[in-house]
Amino acid sequence: MVKVGGRLVREGGIPEGILSDLEALSKDWSIIFVHGGADLVTEVAQRMGKEQKFIVSPDGMRSRYTDRETMEIYTMVMAGKVNKQLVASLQARGIKALGLSGADGMLLKAERKKKLVVLDDRGRRIAIDGGYTGKIKEVDSGLIRSLLEAGYLPVVAPIAIDDEYNLLNVDSDRAAAYLAGALKASLLVYCTDVEGVILDGKLVERLSSFEAEEELPRIGHGMKRKVYAALEALSMGVREVVITYGLGEKPVTSALHHEAGTLITP
Amino acid sequence: MKKASCPECGAEIEVLDDVIVGEIVSCPDCGLELEVVEVEGERVKVKVLQVSGEDWGE
């Protein structure tokens, strides 16, 4: 399972190192690709005149506020522009890529958030309507397994569907974790724009789940999301998670051989 | 200070005068998180806060 963050896919494709790495690895491995693309959603929304609102949780996590109109733009960009550009880049390397969102085939079922707790301008906690975000509660791994067996490399956009058939914005790190967990993946690699988990200015090469949990308060918010997701993936049966720099040469192979990034184990 | 009553343990809760609907307060006795649903004069109505964890999408 390979997840590539929005900052790496924003220029209209996958970094060259990841592409050639996947080209080589896909001959021997079953690979699933999950992508982000949040920055592109913001960019397109702004071009369409829809200013994006960002909210801050009491823990300091910053997120997009997904109202109905934003969800429409989010779907256009994530399941359209980003997903299909990635599929095209992979196909140009001879990889049988197939793009889909978590709503297709009910791959990712989620529960819509009723309320979110945010900090207002006064720094006080307020409960607001949850908008179109959700928490994944079920994965139909059968669909992904059939695609893998047929030789496809599924490229999954972080969109889920709820019981009332609403499309929901779900965190792509979490989407990758749940998919990896449902498939009991041997490895989940988060390709990011940093080397891995950095503590006291140094890369942490290895963490157990227990150590990762202990260090969470010292980890910055962007990375904290990935570490949370990694811990969830491990608790669902994934064997190893590596958070690594996705712009170098062979980032996935290096993660596979524990030669780069931060390795998190159960 | 305005006053509210905890729906769970009945304790009286003091709430800041500039409280607004949607704001979250904690019960000093049972620690429960409560959401303000109405502000009427000195009385504030609250209900038990129901939210899921922090997973707000991309």
Chai-1 contact restraints between the chains, C-beta under 6 A:
chainA,res_idxA,chainB,res_idxB,connection_type,confidence,min_distance_angstrom,max_distance_angstrom,comment,restraint_id
A,A38,B,E58,contact,1.0,0.0,6.0,A-B,restraint_1
A,S57,B,E54,contact,1.0,0.0,6.0,A-B,restraint_2
A,M61,B,E54,contact,1.0,0.0,6.0,A-B,restraint_3
A,S63,B,W56,contact,1.0,0.0,6.0,A-B,restraint_4
A,T66,B,G57,contact,1.0,0.0,6.0,A-B,restraint_5
A,K113,B,S52,contact,1.0,0.0,6.0,A-B,restraint_6
A,K115,B,V51,contact,1.0,0.0,6.0,A-B,restraint_7
A,V117,B,V51,contact,1.0,0.0,6.0,A-B,restraint_8
A,R124,B,E23,contact,1.0,0.0,6.0,A-B,restraint_9
A,R125,B,I24,contact,1.0,0.0,6.0,A-B,restraint_10
A,I126,B,G22,contact,1.0,0.0,6.0,A-B,restraint_11
A,I126,B,E23,contact,1.0,0.0,6.0,A-B,restraint_12
A,A127,B,G22,contact,1.0,0.0,6.0,A-B,restraint_13
A,A127,B,I24,contact,1.0,0.0,6.0,A-B,restraint_14
A,A127,B,E35,contact,1.0,0.0,6.0,A-B,restraint_15
A,T133,B,W56,contact,1.0,0.0,6.0,A-B,restraint_16
A,T133,B,G57,contact,1.0,0.0,6.0,A-B,restraint_17
A,K135,B,S52,contact,1.0,0.0,6.0,A-B,restraint_18
A,K135,B,D55,contact,1.0,0.0,6.0,A-B,restraint_19
A,P158,B,E58,contact,1.0,0.0,6.0,A-B,restraint_20
A,N169,B,G57,contact,1.0,0.0,6.0,A-B,restraint_21
A,N169,B,E58,contact,1.0,0.0,6.0,A-B,restraint_22
A,V170,B,G57,contact,1.0,0.0,6.0,A-B,restraint_23
A,D171,B,D55,contact,1.0,0.0,6.0,A-B,restraint_24
A,D171,B,G57,contact,1.0,0.0,6.0,A-B,restraint_25
A,S172,B,E58,contact,1.0,0.0,6.0,A-B,restraint_26
A,R174,B,D55,contact,1.0,0.0,6.0,A-B,restraint_27
